[in-house]
Amino acid sequence: MKNLILLGLLALICFQEGKAQAYEFQIVTVIESIIPNGLGRSRMITSNAARDYKEFTSTQTEEDNSRNKSERSDIRVKEFDETKLLNFFNLGGIRFQNIVANDAVVASKLNEMSEQGWELSFVNSGVESYGGRGDDNGIYVTRYIFKKLKN
């Protein structure tokens, strides 16, 4: 009898592990200005609207080079959360207090996502700047990609 119960439990575990798990994803994007004199805008943004990429995807072939019928304006999302952040620079130069303040605000968001059952999967970051002579413009972008099991 014990062997039968153990065999049943083992079969159940194997069956569960063989099932593909579906996740939903949420992205939090942090954009921090690296423009001197505090002239830039720094924000943390999260979308509140879903989009189906298939609506904006077309297949290109040599024979049929037709364009996707959807317009760019159809892709835009106007429902999103925007959290103000401080810029890295002010008139005096780099402002470490601003960086620490931004870290505290972002950590608050990450902690809330974790409490809601989201798991941080990936972090992707980069800097965009022209970098040419006299260029004072640029942004630092970080994307936090969260996942959780679909119900």
N, CA, C and O of each residue as an XYZ file, in Angstrom:
604
protein
N       0.823     -1.190      0.000
C       0.000      0.000      0.000
C       0.872      1.260      0.000
O       0.600      2.213     -0.730
N       1.942      1.250      0.843
C       2.835      2.398      0.897
C       3.490      2.633     -0.460
O       3.640      3.774     -0.898
N       3.874      1.552     -1.114
C       4.506      1.674     -2.426
C       3.555      2.283     -3.445
O       3.969      3.066     -4.301
N       2.297      1.926     -3.350
C       1.294      2.456     -4.275
C       1.105      3.959     -4.065
O       0.984      4.714     -5.030
N       1.082      4.390     -2.803
C       0.943      5.817     -2.506
C       2.177      6.578     -2.987
O       2.047      7.640     -3.596
N       3.373      6.046     -2.719
C       4.601      6.695     -3.171
C       4.668      6.775     -4.694
O       5.095      7.783     -5.256
N       4.244      5.708     -5.345
C       4.224      5.701     -6.807
C       3.254      6.757     -7.341
O       3.553      7.442     -8.318
N       2.097      6.883     -6.697
C       1.114      7.888     -7.096
C       1.650      9.300     -6.918
O       1.468     10.147     -7.792
N       2.318      9.566     -5.781
C       2.901     10.883     -5.541
C       3.998     11.201     -6.543
O       4.089     12.325     -7.038
N       4.827     10.216     -6.841
C       5.891     10.394     -7.822
C       5.312     10.705     -9.202
O       5.813     11.583     -9.904
N       4.272      9.995     -9.584
C       3.623     10.241    -10.875
C       3.031     11.643    -10.924
O       3.110     12.316    -11.952
N       2.436     12.088     -9.814
C       1.851     13.428     -9.754
C       2.933     14.498     -9.882
O       2.751     15.488    -10.591
N       4.047     14.303     -9.203
C       5.153     15.263     -9.275
C       5.713     15.317    -10.699
O       5.949     16.402    -11.231
N       5.921     14.174    -11.305
C       6.448     14.129    -12.682
C       5.484     14.783    -13.650
O       5.909     15.475    -14.576
N       4.179     14.572    -13.447
C       3.177     15.168    -14.321
C       3.201     16.689    -14.194
O       3.100     17.393    -15.199
N       3.334     17.204    -12.970
C       3.363     18.640    -12.740
C       4.598     19.279    -13.368
O       4.506     20.366    -13.938
N       5.751     18.617    -13.269
C       6.975     19.182    -13.815
C       6.988     19.146    -15.331
O       7.697     19.939    -15.951
N       6.228     18.250    -15.949
C       6.179     18.149    -17.389
C       5.305     19.216    -18.028
O       5.402     19.449    -19.233
N       4.455     19.867    -17.245
C       3.565     20.895    -17.771
C       4.333     22.197    -17.994
O       5.136     22.607    -17.157
N       4.079     22.826    -19.110
C       4.692     24.120    -19.376
C       4.018     25.172    -18.498
O       2.796     25.188    -18.349
N       4.824     26.035    -17.930
C       4.282     27.088    -17.090
C       4.185     28.372    -17.894
O       5.128     28.757    -18.585
N       3.053     29.022    -17.798
C       2.853     30.284    -18.500
C       3.024     31.431    -17.506
O       2.486     31.397    -16.399
N       3.768     32.428    -17.913
C       4.018     33.594    -17.074
C       3.407     34.825    -17.717
O       3.223     34.880    -18.933
N       3.101     35.794    -16.902
C       2.809     37.127    -17.409
C       3.982     38.002    -16.994
O       4.628     37.748    -15.978
N       4.249     39.024    -17.779
C       5.402     39.881    -17.539
C       4.946     41.315    -17.338
O       3.936     41.745    -17.894
N       5.696     42.036    -16.546
C       5.474     43.463    -16.316
C       6.840     44.138    -16.371
O       7.812     43.634    -15.808
N       6.910     45.268    -17.043
C       8.176     45.989    -17.187
C       8.063     47.342    -16.501
O       7.095     48.078    -16.695
N       9.058     47.651    -15.705
C       9.182     48.962    -15.080
C      10.421     49.607    -15.700
O      11.513     49.041    -15.642
N      10.253     50.784    -16.292
C      11.353     51.477    -16.943
C      11.713     52.725    -16.154
O      10.846     53.533    -15.819
N      12.990     52.872    -15.863
C      13.495     54.049    -15.162
C      14.380     54.813    -16.134
O      15.342     54.271    -16.679
N      14.039     56.087    -16.344
C      14.794     56.954    -17.236
C      15.351     58.082    -16.387
O      14.596     58.865    -15.811
N      16.676     58.164    -16.310
C      17.306     59.189    -15.487
C      18.143     60.097    -16.375
O      18.992     59.639    -17.140
N      17.886     61.382    -16.255
C      18.557     62.372    -17.079
C      20.004     62.549    -16.649
O      20.313     62.617    -15.460
N      20.883     62.622    -17.643
C      22.273     62.964    -17.374
C      22.619     64.260    -18.107
O      23.724     64.440    -18.620
N      21.630     65.152    -18.135
C      21.817     66.468    -18.741
C      22.233     67.435    -17.631
O      21.547     67.528    -16.614
N      23.332     68.149    -17.805
C      23.791     69.076    -16.767
C      22.780     70.179    -16.460
O      21.866     70.441    -17.242
N      22.960     70.810    -15.319
C      22.165     71.953    -14.860
C      20.729     71.594    -14.513
O      19.896     72.488    -14.372
N      20.418     70.315    -14.371
C      19.075     69.909    -13.962
C      18.012     70.161    -15.003
O      16.834     70.270    -14.663
N      18.397     70.257    -16.269
C      17.439     70.581    -17.326
C      16.660     69.362    -17.841
O      15.642     69.528    -18.512
N      17.116     68.157    -17.540
C      16.466     66.962    -18.062
C      15.246     66.563    -17.248
O      14.905     67.205    -16.255
N      14.596     65.493    -17.686
C      13.444     64.935    -16.961
C      13.753     63.486    -16.642
O      14.146     62.720    -17.522
N      13.579     63.114    -15.397
C      13.810     61.743    -14.963
C      12.487     61.173    -14.479
O      11.750     61.830    -13.743
N      12.186     59.933    -14.899
C      10.905     59.329    -14.556
C      11.046     57.824    -14.413
O      11.962     57.209    -14.959
N      10.110     57.244    -13.659
C       9.916     55.794    -13.616
C       8.514     55.570    -14.180
O       7.548     56.169    -13.706
N       8.403     54.702    -15.199
C       7.109     54.503    -15.855
C       6.757     53.022    -15.926
O       7.621     52.159    -16.077
N       5.453     52.759    -15.811
C       4.906     51.408    -15.898
C       3.601     51.477    -16.669
O       2.744     52.306    -16.364
N       3.439     50.622    -17.657
C       2.231     50.610    -18.477
C       1.058     50.007    -17.710
O       1.219     49.048    -16.956
N      -0.116     50.581    -17.915
C      -1.354     50.043    -17.364
C      -2.245     49.459    -18.461
O      -3.393     49.095    -18.204
N      -1.723     49.371    -19.669
C      -2.500     48.870    -20.799
C      -1.736     47.738    -21.476
O      -0.505     47.728    -21.496
N      -2.470     46.801    -22.020
C      -1.851     45.673    -22.724
C      -1.916     45.913    -24.230
O      -2.831     46.568    -24.729
N      -0.962     45.388    -24.922
C      -0.950     45.419    -26.380
C      -0.607     44.025    -26.872
O       0.195     43.321    -26.258
N      -1.221     43.623    -27.994
C      -0.907     42.354    -28.633
C       0.043     42.649    -29.793
O      -0.341     43.277    -30.779
N       1.271     42.192    -29.662
C       2.280     42.499    -30.684
C       1.835     42.047    -32.074
O       2.254     42.630    -33.073
N       0.989     41.013    -32.150
C       0.549     40.476    -33.446
C      -0.214     41.518    -34.262
O      -0.196     41.485    -35.492
N      -0.884     42.442    -33.573
C      -1.633     43.489    -34.278
C      -0.697     44.450    -35.022
O      -1.135     45.157    -35.931
N       0.568     44.480    -34.649
C       1.502     45.435    -35.216
C       2.641     44.748    -35.969
O       3.656     45.372    -36.279
N       2.464     43.456    -36.259
C       3.501     42.669    -36.908
C       3.055     42.261    -38.303
O       1.911     41.856    -38.509
N       3.962     42.372    -39.250
C       3.704     41.891    -40.605
C       4.858     40.995    -41.011
O       5.970     41.122    -40.497
N       4.587     40.094    -41.932
C       5.614     39.196    -42.437
C       6.084     39.727    -43.776
O       5.280     39.976    -44.674
N       7.389     39.898    -43.907
C       7.964     40.430    -45.133
C       8.509     39.274    -45.970
O       9.216     38.400    -45.469
N       8.168     39.293    -47.238
C       8.710     38.309    -48.173
C       9.179     39.056    -49.414
O       8.859     40.229    -49.603
N       9.935     38.369    -50.251
C      10.395     39.004    -51.487
C       9.235     39.261    -52.432
O       9.223     40.258    -53.154
N       8.254     38.356    -52.428
C       7.122     38.483    -53.343
C       6.111     39.518    -52.861
O       5.562     40.284    -53.653
N       5.873     39.530    -51.556
C       4.851     40.416    -51.011
C       5.502     41.316    -49.974
O       5.782     40.880    -48.857
N       5.739     42.549    -50.332
C       6.378     43.491    -49.433
C       5.340     44.464    -48.878
O       5.595     45.663    -48.768
N       4.160     43.930    -48.527
C       3.078     44.785    -48.032
C       3.382     45.294    -46.632
O       4.101     44.653    -45.864
N       2.824     46.457    -46.311
C       3.015     47.092    -45.010
C       1.920     46.643    -44.056
O       0.813     46.290    -44.462
N       2.265     46.668    -42.782
C       1.273     46.407    -41.746
C       0.237     47.522    -41.797
O       0.595     48.693    -41.926
N      -1.034     47.173    -41.698
C      -2.098     48.148    -41.840
C      -2.294     49.026    -40.602
O      -2.943     50.068    -40.692
N      -1.755     48.634    -39.467
C      -1.926     49.437    -38.257
C      -1.041     50.678    -38.316
O       0.013     50.680    -38.952
N      -1.485     51.713    -37.652
C      -0.754     52.970    -37.592
C       0.087     53.012    -36.316
O      -0.217     52.337    -35.332
N       1.138     53.808    -36.350
C       1.966     53.970    -35.155
C       1.142     54.467    -33.979
O       1.392     54.083    -32.837
N       0.171     55.311    -34.250
C      -0.640     55.853    -33.160
C      -1.444     54.757    -32.453
O      -1.827     54.922    -31.295
N      -1.702     53.637    -33.144
C      -2.415     52.516    -32.520
C      -1.556     51.821    -31.466
O      -2.082     51.195    -30.546
N      -0.254     51.929    -31.598
C       0.666     51.265    -30.675
C       0.793     52.053    -29.375
O       1.009     51.470    -28.312
N       0.663     53.363    -29.454
C       0.891     54.216    -28.280
C       0.001     53.815    -27.106
O      -1.166     53.463    -27.273
N       0.587     53.879    -25.929
C      -0.135     53.607    -24.686
C      -0.252     54.915    -23.929
O       0.749     55.577    -23.657
N      -1.473     55.286    -23.591
C      -1.691     56.527    -22.854
C      -2.055     56.265    -21.403
O      -2.187     57.202    -20.616
N      -2.219     54.996    -21.043
C      -2.544     54.634    -19.665
C      -1.286     54.073    -19.015
O      -0.939     52.910    -19.223
N      -0.604     54.903    -18.227
C       0.603     54.439    -17.551
C       0.822     55.239    -16.282
O       0.331     56.359    -16.136
N       1.573     54.638    -15.366
C       1.971     55.325    -14.137
C       3.302     56.016    -14.398
O       4.208     55.429    -14.990
N       3.415     57.257    -13.958
C       4.634     58.027    -14.125
C       5.046     58.565    -12.754
O       4.307     59.328    -12.131
N       6.205     58.169    -12.302
C       6.736     58.622    -11.019
C       7.899     59.560    -11.282
O       8.844     59.195    -11.982
N       7.844     60.748    -10.736
C       8.923     61.713    -10.932
C      10.156     61.276    -10.151
O      10.060     60.806     -9.018
N      11.295     61.439    -10.769
C      12.589     61.190    -10.144
C      13.432     62.454    -10.273
O      13.098     63.364    -11.030
N      14.513     62.494     -9.535
C      15.418     63.641     -9.586
C      16.481     63.422    -10.658
O      16.822     62.282    -10.973
N      16.999     64.504    -11.213
C      18.051     64.415    -12.215
C      19.399     64.172    -11.549
O      19.606     64.560    -10.399
N      20.306     63.539    -12.262
C      21.636     63.256    -11.723
C      22.459     64.516    -11.496
O      23.319     64.549    -10.616
N      22.198     65.559    -12.292
C      23.002     66.777    -12.231
C      22.142     67.962    -11.828
O      20.938     67.986    -12.083
N      22.770     68.945    -11.196
C      22.160     70.254    -10.996
C      23.205     71.296    -11.378
O      24.212     70.953    -11.999
N      22.991     72.545    -11.025
C      23.939     73.596    -11.418
C      25.341     73.346    -10.870
O      26.325     73.769    -11.477
N      25.443     72.657     -9.721
C      26.740     72.405     -9.107
C      27.432     71.166     -9.626
O      28.560     70.887     -9.221
N      26.804     70.418    -10.499
C      27.389     69.186    -11.034
C      26.610     67.962    -10.587
O      25.406     68.034    -10.339
N      27.313     66.827    -10.487
C      26.649     65.580    -10.116
C      26.110     65.708     -8.688
O      26.774     66.260     -7.811
N      24.923     65.202     -8.473
C      24.222     65.357     -7.197
C      23.966     63.971     -6.609
O      22.990     63.313     -6.969
N      24.838     63.528     -5.710
C      24.747     62.190     -5.130
C      23.471     62.005     -4.315
O      22.923     60.905     -4.264
N      22.995     63.078     -3.676
C      21.736     62.986     -2.929
C      20.573     62.642     -3.859
O      19.662     61.912     -3.469
N      20.602     63.156     -5.069
C      19.546     62.844     -6.035
C      19.591     61.369     -6.430
O      18.553     60.721     -6.567
N      20.790     60.854     -6.610
C      20.936     59.443     -6.996
C      20.406     58.542     -5.885
O      19.684     57.581     -6.150
N      20.763     58.853     -4.651
C      20.292     58.050     -3.516
C      18.778     58.172     -3.363
O      18.107     57.188     -3.051
N      18.237     59.369     -3.581
C      16.780     59.554     -3.502
C      16.078     58.710     -4.566
O      15.067     58.067     -4.283
N      16.614     58.711     -5.792
C      16.037     57.887     -6.859
C      16.110     56.408     -6.500
O      15.158     55.663     -6.733
N      17.237     55.980     -5.934
C      17.373     54.580     -5.516
C      16.286     54.205     -4.521
O      15.717     53.117     -4.610
N      15.990     55.091     -3.573
C      14.960     54.812     -2.570
C      13.584     54.691     -3.207
O      12.806     53.812     -2.835
N      13.275     55.557     -4.159
C      11.967     55.510     -4.834
C      11.854     54.240     -5.678
O      10.826     53.562     -5.639
N      12.891     53.914     -6.435
C      12.872     52.700     -7.271
C      12.782     51.457     -6.391
O      12.034     50.532     -6.709
N      13.532     51.422     -5.291
C      13.477     50.272     -4.376
C      12.074     50.104     -3.812
O      11.614     48.979     -3.619
N      11.395     51.204     -3.547
C      10.020     51.143     -3.059
C       9.117     50.450     -4.075
O       8.296     49.606     -3.715
N       9.274     50.811     -5.343
C       8.482     50.181     -6.418
C       8.822     48.697     -6.538
O       7.923     47.864     -6.653
N      10.112     48.361     -6.513
C      10.532     46.965     -6.636
C       9.991     46.147     -5.462
O       9.544     45.015     -5.647
N      10.029     46.713     -4.264
C       9.486     46.018     -3.089
C       7.985     45.797     -3.220
O       7.482     44.728     -2.875
N       7.268     46.803     -3.719
C       5.821     46.651     -3.910
C       5.508     45.558     -4.930
O       4.604     44.750     -4.723
N       6.257     45.536     -6.029
C       6.046     44.499     -7.045
C       6.277     43.121     -6.430
O       5.513     42.192     -6.691
N       7.312     42.984     -5.626
C       7.611     41.713     -4.969
C       6.467     41.304     -4.035
O       6.067     40.140     -4.010
N       5.952     42.256     -3.276
C       4.835     41.970     -2.372
C       3.587     41.541     -3.134
O       2.763     40.804     -2.593
N       3.433     41.984     -4.371
C       2.284     41.621     -5.198
C       2.493     40.292     -5.921
O       1.653     39.881     -6.722
N       3.607     39.622     -5.640
C       3.854     38.312     -6.223
C       4.698     38.307     -7.481
O       4.894     37.252     -8.085
N       5.202     39.460     -7.890
C       6.052     39.538     -9.065
C       7.473     39.156     -8.688
O       7.953     39.507     -7.610
N       8.147     38.434     -9.582
C       9.534     38.029     -9.382
C      10.400     38.772    -10.390
O      10.114     38.760    -11.587
N      11.462     39.422     -9.906
C      12.374     40.133    -10.797
C      13.165     39.115    -11.608
O      13.910     38.308    -11.051
N      12.998     39.160    -12.936
C      13.644     38.182    -13.815
C      14.913     38.712    -14.466
O      15.935     38.027    -14.506
N      14.840     39.933    -14.972
C      15.958     40.509    -15.716
C      16.064     41.994    -15.407
O      15.072     42.648    -15.087
N      17.261     42.508    -15.506
C      17.496     43.944    -15.456
C      18.370     44.273    -16.654
O      19.410     43.650    -16.868
N      17.939     45.255    -17.432
C      18.659     45.656    -18.631
C      18.867     47.160    -18.554
O      17.917     47.899    -18.294
N      20.087     47.626    -18.774
C      20.315     49.065    -18.689
C      21.273     49.527    -19.770
O      22.006     48.741    -20.370
N      21.237     50.823    -19.995
C      22.144     51.406    -20.969
C      22.094     52.916    -20.913
O      21.194     53.509    -20.318
N      23.076     53.520    -21.542
C      23.162     54.972    -21.602
C      23.040     55.387    -23.056
O      23.642     54.769    -23.935
N      22.267     56.425    -23.311
C      22.152     56.969    -24.657
C      22.703     58.380    -24.621
O      22.244     59.220    -23.847
N      23.665     58.624    -25.443
C      24.219     59.960    -25.543
C      24.924     60.088    -26.890
O      25.538     59.134    -27.368
N      24.835     61.254    -27.490
C      25.504     61.500    -28.756
C      27.004     61.385    -28.565
O      27.677     60.722    -29.354
N      27.533     62.013    -27.542
C      28.935     61.872    -27.200
C      29.891     62.681    -28.047
O      31.106     62.565    -27.884
N      29.380     63.490    -28.939
C      30.263     64.306    -29.773
C      30.768     65.531    -29.032
O      30.461     65.732    -27.857
N      31.527     66.326    -29.715
C      32.127     67.529    -29.127
C      31.034     68.437    -28.550
O      30.101     68.829    -29.249
N      31.169     68.755    -27.279
C      30.237     69.676    -26.629
C      28.875     69.085    -26.326
O      27.965     69.820    -25.944
N      28.707     67.787    -26.484
C      27.404     67.160    -26.236
C      27.155     67.071    -24.737
O      27.941     66.478    -23.999
N      26.063     67.661    -24.301
C      25.689     67.635    -22.895
C      24.417     66.821    -22.675
O      23.864     66.844    -21.576
N      23.946     66.113    -23.678
C      22.666     65.423    -23.579
C      22.844     63.935    -23.360
O      23.840     63.343    -23.777
N      21.858     63.336    -22.697
C      21.891     61.904    -22.533
C      20.888     61.429    -21.509
O      20.388     62.203    -20.694
N      20.600     60.133    -21.566
C      19.723     59.510    -20.580
C      20.303     58.159    -20.188
O      21.010     57.511    -20.959
N      19.986     57.766    -18.989
C      20.358     56.456    -18.473
C      19.062     55.696    -18.304
O      18.189     56.129    -17.552
N      18.914     54.575    -18.983
C      17.668     53.813    -18.977
C      17.910     52.448    -18.339
O      18.869     51.752    -18.671
N      17.025     52.084    -17.420
C      17.067     50.762    -16.806
C      15.684     50.151    -16.902
O      14.691     50.780    -16.537
N      15.624     48.917    -17.396
C      14.351     48.197    -17.471
C      14.401     47.029    -16.498
O      15.302     46.191    -16.544
N      13.412     46.997    -15.620
C      13.249     45.899    -14.674
C      12.115     45.033    -15.208
O      10.981     45.498    -15.331
N      12.415     43.774    -15.526
C      11.418     42.877    -16.114
C      11.005     41.855    -15.056
O      11.817     41.070    -14.567
N       9.725     41.892    -14.722
C       9.160     41.021    -13.695
C       8.309     39.941    -14.342
O       7.788     40.119    -15.443
N       8.173     38.819    -13.645
C       7.278     37.764    -14.122
C       6.547     37.167    -12.924
O       7.012     37.226    -11.786
N       5.381     36.588    -13.225
C       4.680     35.759    -12.251
C       3.825     34.776    -13.003
O       3.456     35.005    -14.155
N       3.512     33.681    -12.346
C       2.721     32.636    -12.986
C       1.339     33.159    -13.332
O       0.707     33.849    -12.532
N       0.875     32.828    -14.526
C      -0.496     33.173    -14.912
C      -1.447     32.272    -14.133
O      -1.155     31.106    -13.865
N      -2.566     32.834    -13.789
C      -3.590     32.042    -13.086
C      -4.396     31.212    -14.052
O      -5.299     30.486    -13.638
